[in-house]
Amino acid sequence: MFITGVRKSESQRRMGHVKEVTRDGNTVWVAPILNFDHQALLSYRHKHELPTNEVTQILHMSGECLCGAFAKPNELEYIGMFYPTVAKRIKNLEAAAQSKGLRSCKWGTLDSSKLRKAPGPLCPGCAFDPKEPEAGMIITVTKPIPVGAST
């Protein structure tokens, strides 16, 4: 079972694509805070003394995907200011993709309007391919949420 913190109120893309429970064979995705608005999220965090993700505090954006599909201009340089190792890894992947002749291999240059309309549960705009683990990257700096935390 995978637990996601995605919320419908975060973006238009997420409103129509995420369900509370998604099953794909033996894989189950659960979105327990799907219907939380921002205030409900803050209240829940406060009540259970849960920390804010360090990446969110620093970048003011999520760091769990970093696929670049919905990146803004200069976003990779911004990430590199705080997470140079991650930016370097992305640039190395860009170079490797470009050397293979792949199109749209530069961060943030993909036409996101052409992404699949029904994304997978990991991302609201594209899907992670477990056969290509280098395609998805995560900045991991958070502490785990305590098991058994109740609402």
N, C-alpha and C positions, 0 to 999 in steps of 0.2 A: 504494500500500500504506500502510495506517495501522497503527501499532504502539501497543498499549495496555498499560498496566502493571497491568491488573486481575488480582487473585488470588482464587481460590476461597475461601481462608481468611479473606478480609476480611469477608464477610457471608453470611447464608443466601441472600439474593437472588442473589448472584453465583454461588454454588455450582451452581445449576441452570440458569443462563442463558448462561454464557460458554463458548465453545469455543476451542481453540488456534488454529484457522484458520476464518474465516467468509468466504464469498464471496457477493457480491451483485452480479451482473453483472461489470463490470470493477473493482469495488471489492473489495479484499481487506483483512481485518482480521486481525492476528496478535497473539496474546497469549503472548509468549515466557516470561513468568514466572508463568503461570496456576497452576501447581502448587507454587509457592514458598510455604513458610510464612514467618512473620515472621523467624525466625532465618536462613533461606536468603536472604531479601531483604537483611538486614543484612550477611551475609557477602559477598554479591555486590557490594553497594555499597562495602564496605570494600576488597575485592580490586581493584576497578576505580576506586577513588577517586572515586566518584560522589557528588555533593552531595545532600542531602535537599532536597526542594522547600521553598522559603521559606514558602509558604502553609501547608504541613503543619506546619512548625516553629512558626509563629505561631498558627494557628487550631486545630491538632490535628485537622484534617479536610482532605479534598481540596478543591481550588478549581477543578477542571476543568469542573464542570457548572454549579453554582449555579442549577438550575432551581427549587429550593425544594420539590420534591415530597415529599421525606423530611425536611424541615427540622424542627428542634426549636423550641419556643417561645423567642422572643427571639434566635434565631440571626441574623436580619438585623441587629439592633442590634449584636450581637457582631462580625459581619463589618464593619459600619460603623465600629467603633472603630479598626480597623487598615487598612481599605480603604474610606474614605469615598466615593470616586468610584464604586466598584462598587455600594455600597449606594444611592447616589443614583440611579444608572442603574436599578437594580431598582425603586426607588420610583417613578421616572418611568414605567417600563413598567407597573407596577401601576396608576397613575393613567390611563394611556392605555387599558389593557384595561378598567378600570372604566367609563371614559367611553363605551366601545363596548358596555357592557352584558354583558360576559363574566363568567361565574360563576367562582368559584375563582381570582380574579385577585390575591389577596393571598398574599404569601410564606408558605409553610408551612401554608396552610389547605386544601390539596387532600387529599381522602380517598385516601391512597396505596394503600389496599386495592382501589381501583377501577381502578388502572392496569393496562395490558395485562400479561398473564401472560408473554408472550414478547417481551421488550424488544429493542431494537436493540443493536448491539455498542458504541455509544458510551456508553451508560448502562445500568446493571443494572436500572433500574426504569421507564424510559420511552424514547422514541426522539426523536432530533433530526430535525427537518424542514428540509432544506436550503433549502426555499422560504421558510422563516420564520427567517432567521438570528438575529433578535433574541431568539428563544425560548431559545437556548442562550448562555451566557456563560462566559468563561474568565478566571480571574485568571492572567495570564502574567507570571511573575517568575523562572522557572527558566532555568538555562543548559542548552543542548542536550547530550544524551549524546554522547560522542565516537563518530563513525562507526568501525566496525571493532572496537569493544570486544568481546572474546571472553569466553565463560563460563569 
